[in-house]
Amino acid sequence: MTKLAVGRFGGELVSGEVTTVEVAGGKVSIKGETSRADLERSLALRQQLLGYVDSPDESFVPVLWSEDPSVAGFYRVTAASMSGEAGSAPKGFLSYSVDLERVPGYASPLLENVVVAKTRTNVLSLIAAGVIGVPASVHSFVLMASNPLYGEATFTSSVLMVRQGEHAAINVQRADYSSDGVRFCQYYLDPETFYDGAATLRVGTPPRVAVGRQIRNTTTAWELSNDLFELRAASESKFEMEFHAWDPSKSAWTPWEKIGFWGGISSNVSYPLAPLVAPHTIRVLRNTPEQVTIRLLSQDPLTLVAITYDITLRRGARYVAVELQSVSEADFTVRVGNFVDKTTTAITRSSKNVGYYVADDTGVTFFGAPTEIGTWRAPGESAQNQIRSSVDAVMFVNRWSFCFGKTLAGSDTAEQSLREYWWAISERQTVVAQ
């Protein structure tokens, strides 16, 4: 069996036999059959392959074929299909075909990330830190900023930080910015390492890598990962998630820890605040190696008014960014820790920055910061979510933004990650013709 990988298709699961490969100029057509495994794996492969058709996120992908290394390079997916015959499809036999077009300099093109940045409202008096994460295997990395005054791009100095993930190292290029603007970087990257440390969405049971934005409505079976930080659903009835971080010093993930969202519509809320109900819908807003954003749609337990949570994970980040939006004004708070055993250290405000919450446990630091101050409660803490005040909840808001994550002793600080969060960006990866 030869291994074929078209983007993420076949990268995690063996795609199966390749029956024909046709090359005509810069166009390549590949046909084959999925691996002799089971229907569930074949359907996961189908989702991955068809997710590249008319994708608004990944305009080009790496292609690797073990039988012919000369195929290795970057391509655009122009068409793809997968079909099965009665009787054979349930056994995991699906035929696939994919049409590809080489990008300019396909074997080693110049890649470019264009970043549009906006500094968030900062209640902590921290200077935003502009960061761009790329695989550590990049070559000839250059970071630049647009200069409207002269109508050209100028070189921007940055500090290189290397963060070690479970499978690969990620370069995080950081520069301190206090203003909005456009930055971009250019570099070369081997197709074999294109997805190192990539922001990744997995869905299903067991979780499989999802491509594109069309996925099943698996509200209790999803996972976000970037090789440094992972987040997944944790309850079928309440709006709870759990997260952990990769600890390279121990070559292991830290224990899973829970985070739950509590609240309700302000005119109907009762106290103490109740857990929000589990999401009924999951949507994909962005699915690229640089950034994955999912939207979880929940509702007020009493009024059924819609409440959405947009959750974003970027490549190289040790945190996720969360944006809440409610149709009606609502009150909200967050609980962090093991809800059953109540063993988590109390979450306290940093003495240095009001509103910056930390909890330390044997070298692993949980951190979180909202754009509007409101207490995050840990299990066993006194007066937990029991009264209506600005101390115990964020009240009468239609939007509430915050981040949370984990850092490790001897690597990054919680403050550094918060500075990265204050620099909100939209990032797009392209191929530059030379």
Buried (B, 14 or more C-beta within 10 A) or exposed (E): EEBBBBBBBBBBBBBBBBEEBEBEEEEBBBBBBBBBBEBEBBBBBBBBBBBBBEBEBBBBBBBBBEEEEEBBBBBBBBEBBBEBEEEEBEEBBBBBBBBBBBBEBBEBBBBBBBBBBEBBEBBBEBEBBBBBBBBBBBEEBBBBBBEEEEEEBEEBEBEEBEBBBBEBBBBBBBBEBEEEBBBBBBBBBBBEBBBBBBBBBBBBEEBBBBBBBBBEEBBBBBBBBBBBBBBBBBBEEBBBBBBBBBBBEEEEEBEBBBBBBBBBBBEEBEBBBBBBBBBEEBBBBBBBBBBBBBBBBBBBBEBEBBBBBBBBBBBBBBBBBBBBBBBBEBBBBBBBBBBEEEEBEEBBBBEEBEBBBBBEBEBBBBBBBBBBBBBBBBBEBEEBBEEBEEEBBBBEBEEBBBBBBBBBEEBBEBBBBBBBBBBBBEBBBBBEEE
